[in-house]
Amino acid sequence: MKQNYLSEVIYQIFALIIVVILVHAVYVAVIRPNADYVEQQQTLMQEADESYVPERSLYVILRDIEQETCIILMLWALSIIGMKTRRTMQERALLDRELLQVSDGISILPDDARHYARPVQALPDLEKTYLLPRALLAGLHRFGSTRSIQDASDTIKDICNSESDRLDSELSIVRYIAWAIPSIGFIGTVRGIGAALSQAHQAVSGDILGVTVSLGVAFNSTFVALVTSILLMFLLHQLLLLQDRLVLDTQSYCDEHLLRYLQVPDKEVLE
């Protein structure tokens, strides 16, 4: 588990570096040059025709530093969500396999727990860190040591509950990003409105171009931040739903493939 945590941290750091490089390169090479060109063309059209209404350009909407930051954070969060989703799907694949190989009509006695644990222990090291093998092994070992079906059931539930808490806590960075994106958008709004107010004297004299550009910065940053935040929160909730289903399906798997086969000898029950 410690090795998996370290690999995830390294993945997140490199993902952030790659996203920053790629997004900034796109902004420098494509978005900002095209935004400047569009604004120049619209300015010329307005000077030639006062009734001309400029169309909204995607390049202009995305041009400012706040929008770039929002996109970087969104893509970084999406890379983390993609990694978590891939891991969850790999764990779900184990639910389609018969790990214990217990036939109908066969009972698992406390003395048999070690025997039935061997196929699970023989799994590759990566798969043994998944929730299902850990829950099955914990239940079997608990049943073999305490000779109690209830203790085995409680152990499996505790493993699943702790895994649910762990999965939820590991998404704290994504939740922080989902909160930070709208905040960055509001920073752009404040910056744009502040710049517009500083040019109010020009608007009074009839030159409203500077005020219009500054207000465009304010509204564009808020628009991009809200759109990216909505998309990110949708994907985050889909991942949370997938993880919750994994935990619940793991509990159901343990009930159907392990707990219902456990049996304590009548002599021990009477004692």
N, C-alpha and C positions, 0 to 999 in steps of 0.2 A: 504493500500500500504506500509506503514511504517513497519507493522508487517511482510509482505511478504519479504521485504528487509532484515529485521533482521534474519528471518528464512533462507534465502539464504546465508547470511554471515556465520551463524552457520554451515550450511550444507557444505560450502566450506572449513571451517577450519577443521571440523571432517573428511571430505573426504581426505584432504591433510595428516592428521595424519595417517589415516588408510592405505593410499597408501604407505607412507614412511615405515611404519612398515612391510607391506606385501612384498614390493619389496626388502627391505633390508634383510628380513628373507630368501627370495628365493635366493638372492645373497650369503648370508653366508652359507646356507645349501646345495645349488645345484650348482650354476653357478661357483663360484670361486674354490671350491674343484675340480670340473670336469675340469675346465680350467687348473689348476695346473697339474692334472693327464695327460691330453692330451699333454701338453707341455713336461712333463717328458718322455712320451712315444715317442714323435716325436724326442726329443733330443737323446734318445737311438737308435732310428732307423737311424738317421743321422750319429751317430758315427759308427754304424755297416755297413752302406752302404752310401758312399758319394754321390751316384747318386739318393738317395731317395728324393722325392719331397713331403713335408708334405701337407696334405689337410687342407683347412680352416675349423676350427671348430666354431660352433655358440657360444660355451661356451667361447672360447678365444676372439671372436669378442665383446661379451657383458661384459667382465670381469671388465673393469676399472671403476673408479669412475665417469668419464664423461658420460659413457653410462648409468650407474645406475641413474644418475641425469636426463638425458634426458627421460628415461623411466618413472621415477617418475612424472616429469612434464607433460608428454604426458597423463598418466593415470589420473592425477589430472584434466587436461583440458577436457579429455573425460568424467569424472564424471560431470563436469559443463555443458558440451554440452548435456549429457544425461538428466540432470535435466531440462534444457531449452527446450529440444525437448519434453519431457513429458508434460511440462506446455503448450507448443504451441499446441500439439495434443489435450489436454483437452479443450483448447479454441476453436479449430476447431470443436470439437464435438457439440458446441452450434450452429454452423452454419446450422446444420441439423435439428434444432428444430424450431417450430413456437412459438416465444416468445410473439408476439403481438396478434396473433389470429385475424387478420383482414380479412374478407371475400371479395371476388371480388365484386365490385359495391358499397362498403361501403367507405365513405369518413371520414377522421379524421378532425374534426373541432378544432379550438384552445381551445374551452371549453371542448373537449373530451380528451385532452392530458393527464390530470391527471388520467382519467379512464383507458386509455390504458397503462399507466406506471405502474399500480399496479401489473400485472403479472410479470413484470421484477423486481420490487422491492421485490416481494415475493420469489425470488430465494435465495438459500443458500448464506451465507455471502461470502464464497470463490468464488462462481460463479459470484457474483455481482462485484468482483474486475477485472473480465475479460474484455477484450476490447469491445466485442459486447454489453453486457448490459450497460456499461458506455456510449458508443456511442448512443445507443437507448434512454437512459434516458436523456442524455444531449440534444439530438435533440428534444425530446418531451417537455422537460421543456423550451427550448428556443422557440419553436413554441408556447407553451401556453402563454409565457410572452410577446413575441414580435408580435405574430400573423403574422409572416412572414415565408414563406417557404424557402426563400433564406437564412435567418438567421439560420434556422434549418440545412440547408445543409452545410453552412459554419462552423457551430459548430461541426458537425459530421466529416468534413474534418480536422478541427483543432485537434480534439481528436485523429484521426487516425494518423495524421502527428506527433503529440507529442509522441504517443505510438511507432511509428517507430523509432524516435530519442532515446527514452528510451531503447528500445530493443537493439539498436545498441551500446549505451553507456555501457550497462551492460555486453557486450562481450569484453570490453577493457582488462580484465585480461586474457582472452583466447588469444587475439591478442598479448599481451605481452609475454605469454608463447610460442606462435608460433615464436616470434622473438628471445626469449631467448635460445630456444633449439639449433638452428644452432650456436649461439654464444658460447654456452658451448662446442659444438663439435669442434669449432675452437680453443678454449682454450686447449682441449685435443691434437689437432694437433700441436699447438705451444709447449706444454709440451713435446710431443713425439719427435719432431724435435730437441728441445733443448737438450733433453737427448741423442739423437743420435749424435749430434755434440760434446757433452762432451766426447763421447767415440770414437771419430774419430781416436785417436792415437792407439787404440786397433785394429781398422780396418786396419790401415797401417801396423801393425805387423802381420796381417793375421787372427785375431780373429774378425769375423764380427757378431758373435751371439748377442752381446749387442746392436749393431747398428740396427740389424734386428728386435729385440724385440721392441726397442724404436720407430722405424718407423711403426711397426705394431700398436702400441698404437695410433700414429698420424692418420693413415689411418682408423683404426677401429672406432675411436671416430667420425670422420667426416662422415663416412658411416652411422653409427647408427643415428646420429643427423639429417642427411638429410632425411633418410627414415622415421623417426618418424615425422619430420616436414611436409613432403609431406602428410602423412596420416592425421595428425591433420588439416592441411589447407583444405584438401578435405572435412572432416566432418564439419569443421567450415562454409565453403561456403554452404554446404547442409542445415545447420541450418539457415543461413542467408536467403537462398531462401525460406525455409519453413516459416520463420517469415514475409518476404515480402509478400508472398502469403496470409498469415493470414490477414494482414492489408488491402490488396487490396480486398480480398473476404469479409471482414467486411464492407468496403465501398459499395460493390455491394449489400450485404444483406440489408443494410440500404436503398439503393436506391429502391430495389425491394419490400421490406416488410414495409417500412415506408414512404419515401419521396413521392412516387407516389400515396399514399393514402391521403396525406395532402391536405386540401382545405380551402381557406379563403372565407367566405361568400361574395357574390357579393356586398352587401352593403358596406362592409369594403374596398373592392378593389376600389370601386368608390370614396370613401372618401380619 
